[in-house]
Amino acid sequence: MLIRTPAELGAVIRDKRKRLKLDQSTLAKRIGVSRQWVIEVEHGHPRAELALVLRALDVLGIPVDANSGTPTSRGSTSAVDINAIVTKAKKGKA
């Protein structure tokens, strides 16, 4: 999956949190941040601290892969439709 914007990353974090049935407060405690920080990141805050974003991804079990698009020896993971995640997140705001 290729994430190009903070909003897309926020949508991925929100979607994974919900799939894990975690509320924002629980996720915040596991990361070591405030609930407000989680809210801001899920809404695509462009200046979130990188170390905390990486910690959030780790807590949620979302891998970060710096591979340049070539398959790894471990194989590739299934594709994720980022557009569907963003659309779903936008519907949740309405």
PDB file of N, CA, C and O in Angstrom:
ATOM      1  N   MET A   1       0.846  -1.165   0.000  1.00  0.00           N
ATOM      2  CA  MET A   1       0.000   0.000   0.000  1.00  0.00           C
ATOM      3  C   MET A   1       0.895   1.233   0.000  1.00  0.00           C
ATOM      4  O   MET A   1       1.892   1.293   0.719  1.00  0.00           O
ATOM      5  N   LEU A   2       0.536   2.182  -0.792  1.00  0.00           N
ATOM      6  CA  LEU A   2       1.288   3.423  -0.877  1.00  0.00           C
ATOM      7  C   LEU A   2       0.451   4.542  -0.271  1.00  0.00           C
ATOM      8  O   LEU A   2      -0.659   4.817  -0.728  1.00  0.00           O
ATOM      9  N   ILE A   3       0.988   5.180   0.753  1.00  0.00           N
ATOM     10  CA  ILE A   3       0.298   6.289   1.420  1.00  0.00           C
ATOM     11  C   ILE A   3       0.999   7.562   1.007  1.00  0.00           C
ATOM     12  O   ILE A   3       2.217   7.682   1.146  1.00  0.00           O
ATOM     13  N   ARG A   4       0.233   8.517   0.497  1.00  0.00           N
ATOM     14  CA  ARG A   4       0.834   9.732  -0.043  1.00  0.00           C
ATOM     15  C   ARG A   4       0.578  10.984   0.781  1.00  0.00           C
ATOM     16  O   ARG A   4       1.289  11.976   0.621  1.00  0.00           O
ATOM     17  N   THR A   5      -0.412  10.964   1.652  1.00  0.00           N
ATOM     18  CA  THR A   5      -0.755  12.179   2.397  1.00  0.00           C
ATOM     19  C   THR A   5      -0.998  11.858   3.865  1.00  0.00           C
ATOM     20  O   THR A   5      -1.276  10.711   4.215  1.00  0.00           O
ATOM     21  N   PRO A   6      -0.894  12.868   4.727  1.00  0.00           N
ATOM     22  CA  PRO A   6      -1.232  12.654   6.135  1.00  0.00           C
ATOM     23  C   PRO A   6      -2.682  12.196   6.318  1.00  0.00           C
ATOM     24  O   PRO A   6      -2.974  11.407   7.217  1.00  0.00           O
ATOM     25  N   ALA A   7      -3.581  12.684   5.475  1.00  0.00           N
ATOM     26  CA  ALA A   7      -4.988  12.273   5.574  1.00  0.00           C
ATOM     27  C   ALA A   7      -5.143  10.783   5.277  1.00  0.00           C
ATOM     28  O   ALA A   7      -5.923  10.094   5.935  1.00  0.00           O
ATOM     29  N   GLU A   8      -4.407  10.289   4.291  1.00  0.00           N
ATOM     30  CA  GLU A   8      -4.462   8.860   3.975  1.00  0.00           C
ATOM     31  C   GLU A   8      -3.894   8.031   5.122  1.00  0.00           C
ATOM     32  O   GLU A   8      -4.450   6.989   5.467  1.00  0.00           O
ATOM     33  N   LEU A   9      -2.801   8.484   5.709  1.00  0.00           N
ATOM     34  CA  LEU A   9      -2.219   7.780   6.847  1.00  0.00           C
ATOM     35  C   LEU A   9      -3.191   7.779   8.025  1.00  0.00           C
ATOM     36  O   LEU A   9      -3.368   6.758   8.690  1.00  0.00           O
ATOM     37  N   GLY A  10      -3.812   8.913   8.277  1.00  0.00           N
ATOM     38  CA  GLY A  10      -4.795   8.995   9.353  1.00  0.00           C
ATOM     39  C   GLY A  10      -5.955   8.043   9.144  1.00  0.00           C
ATOM     40  O   GLY A  10      -6.430   7.418  10.091  1.00  0.00           O
ATOM     41  N   ALA A  11      -6.413   7.931   7.904  1.00  0.00           N
ATOM     42  CA  ALA A  11      -7.516   7.022   7.596  1.00  0.00           C
ATOM     43  C   ALA A  11      -7.113   5.570   7.831  1.00  0.00           C
ATOM     44  O   ALA A  11      -7.917   4.772   8.311  1.00  0.00           O
ATOM     45  N   VAL A  12      -5.880   5.227   7.496  1.00  0.00           N
ATOM     46  CA  VAL A  12      -5.385   3.868   7.723  1.00  0.00           C
ATOM     47  C   VAL A  12      -5.320   3.580   9.221  1.00  0.00           C
ATOM     48  O   VAL A  12      -5.726   2.508   9.669  1.00  0.00           O
ATOM     49  N   ILE A  13      -4.812   4.532   9.987  1.00  0.00           N
ATOM     50  CA  ILE A  13      -4.725   4.367  11.442  1.00  0.00           C
ATOM     51  C   ILE A  13      -6.118   4.207  12.040  1.00  0.00           C
ATOM     52  O   ILE A  13      -6.346   3.311  12.853  1.00  0.00           O
ATOM     53  N   ARG A  14      -7.047   5.069  11.642  1.00  0.00           N
ATOM     54  CA  ARG A  14      -8.425   4.995  12.159  1.00  0.00           C
ATOM     55  C   ARG A  14      -9.072   3.659  11.794  1.00  0.00           C
ATOM     56  O   ARG A  14      -9.698   3.019  12.639  1.00  0.00           O
ATOM     57  N   ASP A  15      -8.920   3.238  10.539  1.00  0.00           N
ATOM     58  CA  ASP A  15      -9.523   1.986  10.090  1.00  0.00           C
ATOM     59  C   ASP A  15      -8.973   0.799  10.878  1.00  0.00           C
ATOM     60  O   ASP A  15      -9.736  -0.064  11.314  1.00  0.00           O
ATOM     61  N   LYS A  16      -7.666   0.751  11.061  1.00  0.00           N
ATOM     62  CA  LYS A  16      -7.055  -0.362  11.797  1.00  0.00           C
ATOM     63  C   LYS A  16      -7.486  -0.339  13.265  1.00  0.00           C
ATOM     64  O   LYS A  16      -7.768  -1.387  13.846  1.00  0.00           O
ATOM     65  N   ARG A  17      -7.538   0.851  13.862  1.00  0.00           N
ATOM     66  CA  ARG A  17      -7.980   0.970  15.258  1.00  0.00           C
ATOM     67  C   ARG A  17      -9.391   0.417  15.414  1.00  0.00           C
ATOM     68  O   ARG A  17      -9.677  -0.330  16.350  1.00  0.00           O
ATOM     69  N   LYS A  18     -10.262   0.788  14.494  1.00  0.00           N
ATOM     70  CA  LYS A  18     -11.648   0.319  14.569  1.00  0.00           C
ATOM     71  C   LYS A  18     -11.742  -1.182  14.331  1.00  0.00           C
ATOM     72  O   LYS A  18     -12.528  -1.864  14.988  1.00  0.00           O
ATOM     73  N   ARG A  19     -10.940  -1.707  13.389  1.00  0.00           N
ATOM     74  CA  ARG A  19     -10.950  -3.154  13.147  1.00  0.00           C
ATOM     75  C   ARG A  19     -10.466  -3.921  14.371  1.00  0.00           C
ATOM     76  O   ARG A  19     -10.893  -5.050  14.612  1.00  0.00           O
ATOM     77  N   LEU A  20      -9.573  -3.303  15.146  1.00  0.00           N
ATOM     78  CA  LEU A  20      -9.095  -3.924  16.387  1.00  0.00           C
ATOM     79  C   LEU A  20     -10.038  -3.666  17.560  1.00  0.00           C
ATOM     80  O   LEU A  20      -9.791  -4.113  18.680  1.00  0.00           O
ATOM     81  N   LYS A  21     -11.128  -2.934  17.286  1.00  0.00           N
ATOM     82  CA  LYS A  21     -12.134  -2.588  18.298  1.00  0.00           C
ATOM     83  C   LYS A  21     -11.534  -1.820  19.480  1.00  0.00           C
ATOM     84  O   LYS A  21     -11.866  -2.064  20.640  1.00  0.00           O
ATOM     85  N   LEU A  22     -10.642  -0.889  19.146  1.00  0.00           N
ATOM     86  CA  LEU A  22     -10.035  -0.019  20.155  1.00  0.00           C
ATOM     87  C   LEU A  22     -10.689   1.352  20.068  1.00  0.00           C
ATOM     88  O   LEU A  22     -10.951   1.851  18.974  1.00  0.00           O
ATOM     89  N   ASP A  23     -10.952   1.956  21.213  1.00  0.00           N
ATOM     90  CA  ASP A  23     -11.394   3.348  21.158  1.00  0.00           C
ATOM     91  C   ASP A  23     -10.156   4.245  21.166  1.00  0.00           C
ATOM     92  O   ASP A  23      -9.040   3.783  21.405  1.00  0.00           O
ATOM     93  N   GLN A  24     -10.372   5.521  20.904  1.00  0.00           N
ATOM     94  CA  GLN A  24      -9.240   6.449  20.807  1.00  0.00           C
ATOM     95  C   GLN A  24      -8.476   6.558  22.118  1.00  0.00           C
ATOM     96  O   GLN A  24      -7.252   6.687  22.107  1.00  0.00           O
ATOM     97  N   SER A  25      -9.168   6.508  23.233  1.00  0.00           N
ATOM     98  CA  SER A  25      -8.503   6.618  24.536  1.00  0.00           C
ATOM     99  C   SER A  25      -7.578   5.435  24.800  1.00  0.00           C
ATOM    100  O   SER A  25      -6.463   5.606  25.292  1.00  0.00           O
ATOM    101  N   THR A  26      -8.046   4.245  24.473  1.00  0.00           N
ATOM    102  CA  THR A  26      -7.227   3.050  24.677  1.00  0.00           C
ATOM    103  C   THR A  26      -5.987   3.089  23.801  1.00  0.00           C
ATOM    104  O   THR A  26      -4.885   2.785  24.258  1.00  0.00           O
ATOM    105  N   LEU A  27      -6.170   3.464  22.541  1.00  0.00           N
ATOM    106  CA  LEU A  27      -5.016   3.574  21.650  1.00  0.00           C
ATOM    107  C   LEU A  27      -4.043   4.622  22.173  1.00  0.00           C
ATOM    108  O   LEU A  27      -2.832   4.404  22.174  1.00  0.00           O
ATOM    109  N   ALA A  28      -4.566   5.751  22.615  1.00  0.00           N
ATOM    110  CA  ALA A  28      -3.715   6.821  23.141  1.00  0.00           C
ATOM    111  C   ALA A  28      -2.867   6.319  24.308  1.00  0.00           C
ATOM    112  O   ALA A  28      -1.674   6.613  24.380  1.00  0.00           O
ATOM    113  N   LYS A  29      -3.475   5.567  25.218  1.00  0.00           N
ATOM    114  CA  LYS A  29      -2.735   5.030  26.364  1.00  0.00           C
ATOM    115  C   LYS A  29      -1.627   4.086  25.912  1.00  0.00           C
ATOM    116  O   LYS A  29      -0.521   4.113  26.451  1.00  0.00           O
ATOM    117  N   ARG A  30      -1.929   3.256  24.925  1.00  0.00           N
ATOM    118  CA  ARG A  30      -0.929   2.293  24.445  1.00  0.00           C
ATOM    119  C   ARG A  30       0.243   2.990  23.753  1.00  0.00           C
ATOM    120  O   ARG A  30       1.377   2.516  23.813  1.00  0.00           O
ATOM    121  N   ILE A  31      -0.038   4.113  23.100  1.00  0.00           N
ATOM    122  CA  ILE A  31       1.018   4.865  22.420  1.00  0.00           C
ATOM    123  C   ILE A  31       1.775   5.740  23.414  1.00  0.00           C
ATOM    124  O   ILE A  31       2.974   5.976  23.262  1.00  0.00           O
ATOM    125  N   GLY A  32       1.060   6.219  24.434  1.00  0.00           N
ATOM    126  CA  GLY A  32       1.656   7.147  25.396  1.00  0.00           C
ATOM    127  C   GLY A  32       1.407   8.593  25.028  1.00  0.00           C
ATOM    128  O   GLY A  32       2.247   9.462  25.263  1.00  0.00           O
ATOM    129  N   VAL A  33       0.234   8.846  24.442  1.00  0.00           N
ATOM    130  CA  VAL A  33      -0.140  10.192  24.008  1.00  0.00           C
ATOM    131  C   VAL A  33      -1.545  10.507  24.516  1.00  0.00           C
ATOM    132  O   VAL A  33      -2.191   9.673  25.150  1.00  0.00           O
ATOM    133  N   SER A  34      -2.002  11.712  24.231  1.00  0.00           N
ATOM    134  CA  SER A  34      -3.361  12.088  24.607  1.00  0.00           C
ATOM    135  C   SER A  34      -4.363  11.611  23.557  1.00  0.00           C
ATOM    136  O   SER A  34      -3.998  11.337  22.413  1.00  0.00           O
ATOM    137  N   ARG A  35      -5.617  11.517  23.958  1.00  0.00           N
ATOM    138  CA  ARG A  35      -6.680  11.178  23.006  1.00  0.00           C
ATOM    139  C   ARG A  35      -6.745  12.233  21.911  1.00  0.00           C
ATOM    140  O   ARG A  35      -7.002  11.907  20.752  1.00  0.00           O
ATOM    141  N   GLN A  36      -6.514  13.495  22.267  1.00  0.00           N
ATOM    142  CA  GLN A  36      -6.540  14.578  21.280  1.00  0.00           C
ATOM    143  C   GLN A  36      -5.488  14.348  20.196  1.00  0.00           C
ATOM    144  O   GLN A  36      -5.737  14.644  19.027  1.00  0.00           O
ATOM    145  N   TRP A  37      -4.328  13.830  20.563  1.00  0.00           N
ATOM    146  CA  TRP A  37      -3.291  13.540  19.569  1.00  0.00           C
ATOM    147  C   TRP A  37      -3.796  12.499  18.572  1.00  0.00           C
ATOM    148  O   TRP A  37      -3.603  12.645  17.365  1.00  0.00           O
ATOM    149  N   VAL A  38      -4.442  11.449  19.080  1.00  0.00           N
ATOM    150  CA  VAL A  38      -4.988  10.410  18.196  1.00  0.00           C
ATOM    151  C   VAL A  38      -6.023  11.015  17.257  1.00  0.00           C
ATOM    152  O   VAL A  38      -6.024  10.722  16.061  1.00  0.00           O
ATOM    153  N   ILE A  39      -6.898  11.851  17.785  1.00  0.00           N
ATOM    154  CA  ILE A  39      -7.917  12.511  16.960  1.00  0.00           C
ATOM    155  C   ILE A  39      -7.258  13.304  15.840  1.00  0.00           C
ATOM    156  O   ILE A  39      -7.659  13.205  14.681  1.00  0.00           O
ATOM    157  N   GLU A  40      -6.250  14.086  16.191  1.00  0.00           N
ATOM    158  CA  GLU A  40      -5.578  14.923  15.190  1.00  0.00           C
ATOM    159  C   GLU A  40      -4.889  14.082  14.117  1.00  0.00           C
ATOM    160  O   GLU A  40      -4.978  14.404  12.932  1.00  0.00           O
ATOM    161  N   VAL A  41      -4.214  13.024  14.509  1.00  0.00           N
ATOM    162  CA  VAL A  41      -3.537  12.166  13.534  1.00  0.00           C
ATOM    163  C   VAL A  41      -4.563  11.492  12.625  1.00  0.00           C
ATOM    164  O   VAL A  41      -4.363  11.418  11.413  1.00  0.00           O
ATOM    165  N   GLU A  42      -5.645  11.006  13.198  1.00  0.00           N
ATOM    166  CA  GLU A  42      -6.676  10.359  12.389  1.00  0.00           C
ATOM    167  C   GLU A  42      -7.319  11.334  11.402  1.00  0.00           C
ATOM    168  O   GLU A  42      -7.848  10.920  10.371  1.00  0.00           O
ATOM    169  N   HIS A  43      -7.272  12.610  11.717  1.00  0.00           N
ATOM    170  CA  HIS A  43      -7.808  13.632  10.808  1.00  0.00           C
ATOM    171  C   HIS A  43      -6.738  14.178   9.861  1.00  0.00           C
ATOM    172  O   HIS A  43      -6.988  15.133   9.125  1.00  0.00           O
ATOM    173  N   GLY A  44      -5.554  13.577   9.877  1.00  0.00           N
ATOM    174  CA  GLY A  44      -4.518  13.940   8.916  1.00  0.00           C
ATOM    175  C   GLY A  44      -3.664  15.122   9.297  1.00  0.00           C
ATOM    176  O   GLY A  44      -3.163  15.829   8.423  1.00  0.00           O
ATOM    177  N   HIS A  45      -3.484  15.357  10.605  1.00  0.00           N
ATOM    178  CA  HIS A  45      -2.637  16.468  11.052  1.00  0.00           C
ATOM    179  C   HIS A  45      -1.253  16.338  10.408  1.00  0.00           C
ATOM    180  O   HIS A  45      -0.571  15.336  10.622  1.00  0.00           O
ATOM    181  N   PRO A  46      -0.830  17.334   9.622  1.00  0.00           N
ATOM    182  CA  PRO A  46       0.405  17.205   8.842  1.00  0.00           C
ATOM    183  C   PRO A  46       1.700  17.338   9.637  1.00  0.00           C
ATOM    184  O   PRO A  46       2.772  17.045   9.107  1.00  0.00           O
ATOM    185  N   ARG A  47       1.630  17.770  10.880  1.00  0.00           N
ATOM    186  CA  ARG A  47       2.867  17.988  11.636  1.00  0.00           C
ATOM    187  C   ARG A  47       2.981  17.095  12.872  1.00  0.00           C
ATOM    188  O   ARG A  47       3.615  17.473  13.857  1.00  0.00           O
ATOM    189  N   ALA A  48       2.374  15.930  12.819  1.00  0.00           N
ATOM    190  CA  ALA A  48       2.476  15.001  13.940  1.00  0.00           C
ATOM    191  C   ALA A  48       3.918  14.514  14.062  1.00  0.00           C
ATOM    192  O   ALA A  48       4.601  14.308  13.058  1.00  0.00           O
ATOM    193  N   GLU A  49       4.368  14.335  15.292  1.00  0.00           N
ATOM    194  CA  GLU A  49       5.749  13.902  15.528  1.00  0.00           C
ATOM    195  C   GLU A  49       5.969  12.496  14.969  1.00  0.00           C
ATOM    196  O   GLU A  49       5.236  11.564  15.298  1.00  0.00           O
ATOM    197  N   LEU A  50       6.980  12.361  14.130  1.00  0.00           N
ATOM    198  CA  LEU A  50       7.244  11.108  13.429  1.00  0.00           C
ATOM    199  C   LEU A  50       7.428   9.932  14.386  1.00  0.00           C
ATOM    200  O   LEU A  50       6.884   8.855  14.143  1.00  0.00           O
ATOM    201  N   ALA A  51       8.175  10.116  15.456  1.00  0.00           N
ATOM    202  CA  ALA A  51       8.416   9.017  16.399  1.00  0.00           C
ATOM    203  C   ALA A  51       7.107   8.500  16.981  1.00  0.00           C
ATOM    204  O   ALA A  51       6.946   7.296  17.179  1.00  0.00           O
ATOM    205  N   LEU A  52       6.179   9.401  17.254  1.00  0.00           N
ATOM    206  CA  LEU A  52       4.893   8.984  17.809  1.00  0.00           C
ATOM    207  C   LEU A  52       4.028   8.304  16.754  1.00  0.00           C
ATOM    208  O   LEU A  52       3.319   7.345  17.060  1.00  0.00           O
ATOM    209  N   VAL A  53       4.080   8.787  15.530  1.00  0.00           N
ATOM    210  CA  VAL A  53       3.335   8.138  14.446  1.00  0.00           C
ATOM    211  C   VAL A  53       3.859   6.714  14.247  1.00  0.00           C
ATOM    212  O   VAL A  53       3.076   5.779  14.088  1.00  0.00           O
ATOM    213  N   LEU A  54       5.177   6.554  14.257  1.00  0.00           N
ATOM    214  CA  LEU A  54       5.758   5.217  14.115  1.00  0.00           C
ATOM    215  C   LEU A  54       5.361   4.321  15.281  1.00  0.00           C
ATOM    216  O   LEU A  54       5.107   3.132  15.090  1.00  0.00           O
ATOM    217  N   ARG A  55       5.305   4.875  16.477  1.00  0.00           N
ATOM    218  CA  ARG A  55       4.872   4.093  17.641  1.00  0.00           C
ATOM    219  C   ARG A  55       3.417   3.665  17.468  1.00  0.00           C
ATOM    220  O   ARG A  55       3.062   2.531  17.787  1.00  0.00           O
ATOM    221  N   ALA A  56       2.576   4.565  16.966  1.00  0.00           N
ATOM    222  CA  ALA A  56       1.166   4.239  16.725  1.00  0.00           C
ATOM    223  C   ALA A  56       1.044   3.096  15.719  1.00  0.00           C
ATOM    224  O   ALA A  56       0.268   2.162  15.918  1.00  0.00           O
ATOM    225  N   LEU A  57       1.813   3.180  14.645  1.00  0.00           N
ATOM    226  CA  LEU A  57       1.780   2.123  13.636  1.00  0.00           C
ATOM    227  C   LEU A  57       2.219   0.792  14.233  1.00  0.00           C
ATOM    228  O   LEU A  57       1.633  -0.247  13.930  1.00  0.00           O
ATOM    229  N   ASP A  58       3.241   0.815  15.077  1.00  0.00           N
ATOM    230  CA  ASP A  58       3.725  -0.396  15.728  1.00  0.00           C
ATOM    231  C   ASP A  58       2.665  -0.976  16.658  1.00  0.00           C
ATOM    232  O   ASP A  58       2.407  -2.179  16.636  1.00  0.00           O
ATOM    233  N   VAL A  59       2.055  -0.126  17.469  1.00  0.00           N
ATOM    234  CA  VAL A  59       1.016  -0.573  18.406  1.00  0.00           C
ATOM    235  C   VAL A  59      -0.138  -1.231  17.652  1.00  0.00           C
ATOM    236  O   VAL A  59      -0.711  -2.216  18.117  1.00  0.00           O
ATOM    237  N   LEU A  60      -0.472  -0.682  16.492  1.00  0.00           N
ATOM    238  CA  LEU A  60      -1.585  -1.207  15.698  1.00  0.00           C
ATOM    239  C   LEU A  60      -1.182  -2.386  14.812  1.00  0.00           C
ATOM    240  O   LEU A  60      -2.033  -3.009  14.177  1.00  0.00           O
ATOM    241  N   GLY A  61       0.112  -2.689  14.773  1.00  0.00           N
ATOM    242  CA  GLY A  61       0.570  -3.796  13.940  1.00  0.00           C
ATOM    243  C   GLY A  61       0.597  -3.463  12.460  1.00  0.00           C
ATOM    244  O   GLY A  61       0.465  -4.350  11.617  1.00  0.00           O
ATOM    245  N   ILE A  62       0.768  -2.186  12.140  1.00  0.00           N
ATOM    246  CA  ILE A  62       0.849  -1.750  10.746  1.00  0.00           C
ATOM    247  C   ILE A  62       2.327  -1.668  10.380  1.00  0.00           C
ATOM    248  O   ILE A  62       3.054  -0.844  10.936  1.00  0.00           O
ATOM    249  N   PRO A  63       2.781  -2.509   9.455  1.00  0.00           N
ATOM    250  CA  PRO A  63       4.202  -2.491   9.100  1.00  0.00           C
ATOM    251  C   PRO A  63       4.576  -1.263   8.275  1.00  0.00           C
ATOM    252  O   PRO A  63       3.765  -0.739   7.511  1.00  0.00           O
ATOM    253  N   VAL A  64       5.804  -0.821   8.442  1.00  0.00           N
ATOM    254  CA  VAL A  64       6.360   0.258   7.625  1.00  0.00           C
ATOM    255  C   VAL A  64       7.435  -0.392   6.765  1.00  0.00           C
ATOM    256  O   VAL A  64       8.374  -0.995   7.284  1.00  0.00           O
ATOM    257  N   ASP A  65       7.295  -0.267   5.458  1.00  0.00           N
ATOM    258  CA  ASP A  65       8.213  -0.926   4.534  1.00  0.00           C
ATOM    259  C   ASP A  65       8.853   0.113   3.632  1.00  0.00           C
ATOM    260  O   ASP A  65       8.161   0.787   2.868  1.00  0.00           O
ATOM    261  N   ALA A  66      10.166   0.245   3.716  1.00  0.00           N
ATOM    262  CA  ALA A  66      10.884   1.212   2.886  1.00  0.00           C
ATOM    263  C   ALA A  66      11.323   0.597   1.566  1.00  0.00           C
ATOM    264  O   ALA A  66      12.111   1.194   0.832  1.00  0.00           O
ATOM    265  N   ASN A  67      10.825  -0.577   1.263  1.00  0.00           N
ATOM    266  CA  ASN A  67      11.150  -1.255   0.021  1.00  0.00           C
ATOM    267  C   ASN A  67      10.662  -0.423  -1.154  1.00  0.00           C
ATOM    268  O   ASN A  67       9.600   0.196  -1.075  1.00  0.00           O
ATOM    269  N   SER A  68      11.410  -0.401  -2.222  1.00  0.00           N
ATOM    270  CA  SER A  68      11.056   0.433  -3.373  1.00  0.00           C
ATOM    271  C   SER A  68      10.128  -0.270  -4.354  1.00  0.00           C
ATOM    272  O   SER A  68      10.233  -0.063  -5.562  1.00  0.00           O
ATOM    273  N   GLY A  69       9.244  -1.076  -3.860  1.00  0.00           N
ATOM    274  CA  GLY A  69       8.259  -1.692  -4.725  1.00  0.00           C
ATOM    275  C   GLY A  69       8.592  -3.097  -5.193  1.00  0.00           C
ATOM    276  O   GLY A  69       7.773  -3.725  -5.863  1.00  0.00           O
ATOM    277  N   THR A  70       9.765  -3.606  -4.861  1.00  0.00           N
ATOM    278  CA  THR A  70      10.098  -4.967  -5.252  1.00  0.00           C
ATOM    279  C   THR A  70       9.721  -5.908  -4.124  1.00  0.00           C
ATOM    280  O   THR A  70       9.888  -5.561  -2.954  1.00  0.00           O
ATOM    281  N   PRO A  71       9.219  -7.087  -4.447  1.00  0.00           N
ATOM    282  CA  PRO A  71       8.804  -8.026  -3.401  1.00  0.00           C
ATOM    283  C   PRO A  71       9.977  -8.409  -2.503  1.00  0.00           C
ATOM    284  O   PRO A  71      11.117  -8.510  -2.956  1.00  0.00           O
ATOM    285  N   THR A  72       9.679  -8.616  -1.242  1.00  0.00           N
ATOM    286  CA  THR A  72      10.705  -9.041  -0.293  1.00  0.00           C
ATOM    287  C   THR A  72      10.770 -10.558  -0.270  1.00  0.00           C
ATOM    288  O   THR A  72       9.914 -11.232  -0.842  1.00  0.00           O
ATOM    289  N   SER A  73      11.767 -11.081   0.381  1.00  0.00           N
ATOM    290  CA  SER A  73      11.893 -12.531   0.485  1.00  0.00           C
ATOM    291  C   SER A  73      10.762 -13.119   1.319  1.00  0.00           C
ATOM    292  O   SER A  73      10.471 -14.311   1.224  1.00  0.00           O
ATOM    293  N   ARG A  74      10.129 -12.289   2.132  1.00  0.00           N
ATOM    294  CA  ARG A  74       9.006 -12.751   2.944  1.00  0.00           C
ATOM    295  C   ARG A  74       7.711 -12.755   2.150  1.00  0.00           C
ATOM    296  O   ARG A  74       6.675 -13.173   2.666  1.00  0.00           O
ATOM    297  N   GLY A  75       7.749 -12.303   0.914  1.00  0.00           N
ATOM    298  CA  GLY A  75       6.537 -12.240   0.106  1.00  0.00           C
ATOM    299  C   GLY A  75       5.856 -10.907   0.279  1.00  0.00           C
ATOM    300  O   GLY A  75       6.215 -10.122   1.157  1.00  0.00           O
ATOM    301  N   SER A  76       4.893 -10.658  -0.541  1.00  0.00           N
ATOM    302  CA  SER A  76       4.189  -9.378  -0.453  1.00  0.00           C
ATOM    303  C   SER A  76       2.906  -9.555   0.338  1.00  0.00           C
ATOM    304  O   SER A  76       2.324 -10.639   0.370  1.00  0.00           O
ATOM    305  N   THR A  77       2.482  -8.496   0.962  1.00  0.00           N
ATOM    306  CA  THR A  77       1.230  -8.527   1.699  1.00  0.00           C
ATOM    307  C   THR A  77       0.096  -8.224   0.743  1.00  0.00           C
ATOM    308  O   THR A  77       0.319  -7.707  -0.352  1.00  0.00           O
ATOM    309  N   SER A  78      -1.105  -8.540   1.148  1.00  0.00           N
ATOM    310  CA  SER A  78      -2.247  -8.278   0.282  1.00  0.00           C
ATOM    311  C   SER A  78      -2.448  -6.777   0.120  1.00  0.00           C
ATOM    312  O   SER A  78      -2.153  -5.991   1.021  1.00  0.00           O
ATOM    313  N   ALA A  79      -2.948  -6.405  -1.032  1.00  0.00           N
ATOM    314  CA  ALA A  79      -3.155  -4.990  -1.342  1.00  0.00           C
ATOM    315  C   ALA A  79      -4.301  -4.426  -0.518  1.00  0.00           C
ATOM    316  O   ALA A  79      -5.276  -5.119  -0.228  1.00  0.00           O
ATOM    317  N   VAL A  80      -4.170  -3.170  -0.150  1.00  0.00           N
ATOM    318  CA  VAL A  80      -5.212  -2.471   0.586  1.00  0.00           C
ATOM    319  C   VAL A  80      -5.703  -1.337  -0.293  1.00  0.00           C
ATOM    320  O   VAL A  80      -4.903  -0.601  -0.871  1.00  0.00           O
ATOM    321  N   ASP A  81      -7.019  -1.195  -0.396  1.00  0.00           N
ATOM    322  CA  ASP A  81      -7.601  -0.137  -1.218  1.00  0.00           C
ATOM    323  C   ASP A  81      -7.719   1.129  -0.379  1.00  0.00           C
ATOM    324  O   ASP A  81      -8.699   1.311   0.343  1.00  0.00           O
ATOM    325  N   ILE A  82      -6.719   2.004  -0.476  1.00  0.00           N
ATOM    326  CA  ILE A  82      -6.697   3.230   0.321  1.00  0.00           C
ATOM    327  C   ILE A  82      -7.885   4.121   0.000  1.00  0.00           C
ATOM    328  O   ILE A  82      -8.406   4.801   0.884  1.00  0.00           O
ATOM    329  N   ASN A  83      -8.319   4.125  -1.258  1.00  0.00           N
ATOM    330  CA  ASN A  83      -9.470   4.950  -1.626  1.00  0.00           C
ATOM    331  C   ASN A  83     -10.727   4.504  -0.891  1.00  0.00           C
ATOM    332  O   ASN A  83     -11.527   5.339  -0.468  1.00  0.00           O
ATOM    333  N   ALA A  84     -10.906   3.200  -0.738  1.00  0.00           N
ATOM    334  CA  ALA A  84     -12.062   2.692  -0.001  1.00  0.00           C
ATOM    335  C   ALA A  84     -11.985   3.087   1.469  1.00  0.00           C
ATOM    336  O   ALA A  84     -13.003   3.424   2.074  1.00  0.00           O
ATOM    337  N   ILE A  85     -10.796   3.050   2.043  1.00  0.00           N
ATOM    338  CA  ILE A  85     -10.622   3.435   3.443  1.00  0.00           C
ATOM    339  C   ILE A  85     -10.930   4.914   3.628  1.00  0.00           C
ATOM    340  O   ILE A  85     -11.620   5.291   4.575  1.00  0.00           O
ATOM    341  N   VAL A  86     -10.421   5.756   2.730  1.00  0.00           N
ATOM    342  CA  VAL A  86     -10.663   7.198   2.828  1.00  0.00           C
ATOM    343  C   VAL A  86     -12.145   7.499   2.647  1.00  0.00           C
ATOM    344  O   VAL A  86     -12.704   8.310   3.385  1.00  0.00           O
ATOM    345  N   THR A  87     -12.789   6.855   1.673  1.00  0.00           N
ATOM    346  CA  THR A  87     -14.217   7.064   1.446  1.00  0.00           C
ATOM    347  C   THR A  87     -15.012   6.656   2.679  1.00  0.00           C
ATOM    348  O   THR A  87     -15.925   7.370   3.094  1.00  0.00           O
ATOM    349  N   LYS A  88     -14.674   5.522   3.259  1.00  0.00           N
ATOM    350  CA  LYS A  88     -15.354   5.042   4.460  1.00  0.00           C
ATOM    351  C   LYS A  88     -15.163   6.024   5.612  1.00  0.00           C
ATOM    352  O   LYS A  88     -16.100   6.298   6.362  1.00  0.00           O
ATOM    353  N   ALA A  89     -13.957   6.548   5.751  1.00  0.00           N
ATOM    354  CA  ALA A  89     -13.674   7.509   6.825  1.00  0.00           C
ATOM    355  C   ALA A  89     -14.470   8.790   6.627  1.00  0.00           C
ATOM    356  O   ALA A  89     -14.977   9.361   7.593  1.00  0.00           O
ATOM    357  N   LYS A  90     -14.584   9.246   5.387  1.00  0.00           N
ATOM    358  CA  LYS A  90     -15.342  10.468   5.105  1.00  0.00           C
ATOM    359  C   LYS A  90     -16.819  10.277   5.407  1.00  0.00           C
ATOM    360  O   LYS A  90     -17.472  11.199   5.895  1.00  0.00           O
ATOM    361  N   LYS A  91     -17.356   9.093   5.124  1.00  0.00           N
ATOM    362  CA  LYS A  91     -18.763   8.812   5.418  1.00  0.00           C
ATOM    363  C   LYS A  91     -19.011   8.836   6.920  1.00  0.00           C
ATOM    364  O   LYS A  91     -20.085   9.232   7.374  1.00  0.00           O
ATOM    365  N   GLY A  92     -18.017   8.411   7.687  1.00  0.00           N
ATOM    366  CA  GLY A  92     -18.147   8.408   9.141  1.00  0.00           C
ATOM    367  C   GLY A  92     -18.208   9.799   9.733  1.00  0.00           C
ATOM    368  O   GLY A  92     -18.725   9.977  10.836  1.00  0.00           O
ATOM    369  N   LYS A  93     -17.681  10.803   9.014  1.00  0.00           N
ATOM    370  CA  LYS A  93     -17.700  12.190   9.488  1.00  0.00           C
ATOM    371  C   LYS A  93     -19.055  12.840   9.285  1.00  0.00           C
ATOM    372  O   LYS A  93     -19.417  13.775  10.000  1.00  0.00           O
ATOM    373  N   ALA A  94     -19.802  12.345   8.310  1.00  0.00           N
ATOM    374  CA  ALA A  94     -21.073  12.989   7.938  1.00  0.00           C
ATOM    375  C   ALA A  94     -22.134  12.823   8.982  1.00  0.00           C
ATOM    376  O   ALA A  94     -23.251  13.308   8.809  1.00  0.00           O
TER     377      ALA A  94
END
